[in-house]
Amino acid sequence: MRNTIALVFLACISFSCSDSVVDLKAPDGRLQIEIQPQADRFQYRILKDGQLLLDTAYIDLGQGTMEVVGKPITRSKDTVWEPVWGQASRIRDYYNEIGWPIRSSRFNGYLWIRAYDQGVAMRYEGSAGDTLLFKTTYAIDQAWELYAPNGEREPLGPLSLAEMQQEARAKSKGIKVPLVATNPKKGALAFLESDLYSATATQALAIRPTNGATFVGENRIVPQNDTLVTPWRLILVGDDLADLPTNTVALNVASPPENEDFAWVKPGLTLWDWRVHGYTTEDGHEYGIDNSSYERFIDFAAQHELPYFMIDANWFTKTHPGRFEVNPNLDLAKTLAYAQEKGVEIILYYDRHKGDYGDDKLFTYYADSLGVKGIKYGFMSTDVAFTKSAIRKTAEEGLLIDFHDGPLPITGVERTLPNAITREYCHAQQDSRRAFTPESFIKMALINAITGPLDMNNGNFDLGGINAGIRKKGPKKKNSYRSTVVSETARTLIIHSGLVCIPDAPEAYAAKADLFKFIKSMPVGQWDESHILEAEIGKQITTARRHGTDWYVGTVSAGKARQWELNLDFLEPGATYEAWLYEDTQATDTDPEAYRIRKVPVKKDDTLSIYLATDGGNAIRLIKN
């Protein structure tokens, strides 16, 4: 690990004999935060390349009149750390920091502000005797277009400042994070939080409108044993929207794991039963909740070296404290034994709709009695205490955890506890057509994904069957699923997750085995570097990820068919590659399951001309010679 500690240069500009503005700069000098203590809060504004980015706003803990005691602590840190899994194998943590020592009748401690090249982070740490309200205001002017997640509906935006404030007033819990702002002259911003897991907060960040031309982010902070720690409040900064989903500030400020070995956490692909119910194979088998269906999934996973198979709801019919009533059509013990024999790990669903087993015993039962590898936990919403407890307890039992159905966006926790492998902080359900369109996919990939890994369940291959409305757990409205098989393939790469859950039947993948080869070859969560090459809201996203010397590239397009050119300027100079192209064709415009595969030699700075069908996509694997 590379580790350098140095003093930050602070330039003070006097406002009066008692008040001064401190100028904190990011390591590369482009970002500049001007900070001024006031009677009961701190004032700040942010500049980029000498131009105003965010105007005067405030950082406030609600502690009342405060006194700055002593000189601020200033420091710089430059280290490199290696995550257990993620979008990059090595992450540089490089920042300049100031810590203001403050004292009041309700709080004694520090306000820490860090300046990264890619954003700003703010946190209070200290002692307090009662609950305080951590607030930061954001002075966004009219020149910005705004976006935000919207649950299982299409993300909000592009909206003006006034329109987003109106949306926020209509929502009792405020705007979901991240609030994203774009400006062609100033770049892109995202407002969110990180390290909620290690904070003493009882609420997640809520962003609400103020009476002026600003927003305020706030959550209640409850001291534990007189110790008060807020989450890190983040303002991520990019030259454009493409920079934000791979921004590492949220991970860098998250607490590292404490004396724990997470080598047992293995990211990877998982098959999933839920959306396959009702699929009928050529040999007459209809998929359902039964052993023969599950053995087909397990056999396919074993044959293709897929590590996981996820069994969703309805494997149990009722729950009692400490006991499940298993579906009478299923011998669960037999299925689990068969999976173990085949070397496939099981991830098992749970929610409390049919009764409460009791979390104190649930995770031990899953790990020890059933011997499964993970749990998919549904319908607990944004309960902070539950989410923290569930991640910690599953980690203690050696279980992965996947939160579903409107979960908490607990950003950065995958660094602290890497068993928090993914979460459905997006629209991921085929049985609702409210949002899942190519346009909304692109929005979610650029907005929701800023918070961390998403379980979006991409990778449908039997588009004809899904659009026929015959799946028991699929859309009933015919021809409502707009995509192509190549676009579906690309989506499994574009959406970052430690667990890529593919939702179709084994036979659907086997029927297109040459296309499925791209998906099963992906080293999920083991990427050395990741970049978004193209990002245009509602039109296109192109993501490139490298593992070793090979690259994977995925593109999703919305709207009419078109020809598009991809410049390979990200490849290694002097090297040559075999490019395997998985492509839409002219026929794909009327048959979304039509595709072709071709191989071409390429090198750095070559340009590939690619046909993107209506609502289509493209996937490329570049293998270095």
QUIMOCOR-V276222 format. One line per field, one symbol per residue. psi: psi as a letter, one per 40 degrees, with the letter a starting at -180 (. if undefined). Layout:
psi=???
This chain:
psi=hhhhhiihhhhhhhdaeeiihhhhiideedhhhhhhiadeiiiiihihfeihdhahaihhefeahihhhaiihhiihhihihidiaeidhhhghiiiihhhihieehhaihhhhhideaiihiihaiieihihhhhihghaeeihiiiifbfihiiihiidddddddddehdeahiiihhhihddeaiihhaiifddeifieiihhhiiidafiihhiihhhihfehhhiihhihihididdddeeheddddeihiihfihfdehhiaihihddeehehhideehhhagidddddddddddddefhdihhhaiedidihihehihiheehgddddddddddefhihhhihiedeihdhddddddddddddfieihhhifeafhdddddddddddddefiihhhigfihgghededdgeegdiiggahfhdeheddgiddddddddecdedeaihgefifhdgddddeefehdfahdhifehhiiddddddddddhhiehhhheiiddddddfdddddddeehghefidiiihdhhhhedihhhhhhhbeiihhhhhiiaiiihihhhfeeihheiiihhhhhiiiddddegeehiihihihiiheihhhhhhihfaaihhhhhh.
